[in-house]
């Protein structure tokens, strides 16, 4: 089939787009029991996972393997990235003071051995939510001392006090000793503006650089979505830029349009192309690489 994005018209339906996905992007949703247990626990506690909010195609598999990615600080993001289906908004949103304990309880009930903590961007908070990450990590460790915690943070850039505050916020999270510190580039340098509104390529690279500067023992990780119009040469340049700042781990996955209101897919990269790019990444020196159409930031994270 043609890998390129078909032209869209007002008659084009979401059902048509979903059913026309390449075969390698279609997979069973997972065992109903694995999904329902997690869904019930997070709904009862009014907490969130990006697995559910982002409708991740791997969530059944991850739940079965005792991993999950919790979305902290609410469902509303102060950024408006054109690829993401998380709700956007700018009004100040009150933090749930019980969220750290609720997440810790969920980790216990689900017997999770590896947890990824991510969040919406909270540019309305004085520290961007850095201290909140630490509070949740502390609560999880008190209840589940054997559980490893990876963080996937925003860039902690408020625009008010620039580089100094960004470093302070990152240092706050790094001091809590996560098992891995992840921050995604999401796409190549040329496409940052249309894809990641409010974020910048160099600023994101700086997040990962600062983590290594503050604590070289903590593994760093980043990821790119493919299919937004990037070239292979641009992908390789992004990988080289990540290696220049000693980024250890990498994920490459296919961008899948959440709705017709989001950026259209420009290309569906084949499994063979992902395999080739993964081999290039390993040759560049990444210690761990996940490269396949359905790979996401937290996919098999605990195995790294």
Buried (B, 14 or more C-beta within 10 A) or exposed (E): EEEEBEEEEEEEEEEEBEEEBBEBBEEEEBEEEBBEBBBEBBEEBEBBBBBBBBEBBBBBBBBBBBBBBBBBBBEBBBBBBBBBBBEBBEEEBEBBEEBBBBBBBBBBBBEBBBBBBBBBBBBBBEBBBBBBBBBBBEBBBEBBEEBBBBBBBBBBBBEEEEEEBBBBBBBBBBEBEBBBBBBBBBBBBBBBBBBBBBBBBEBBBBBBBBBBBBBEEBBBBBBBBBBBBBEEEBBBBBBEBBBEBBBBBBBBBBBBBBEEEBBBBBBBBBBEBBEBBBEBBBEBEBEBBBBBBBBBBBBBBBEB
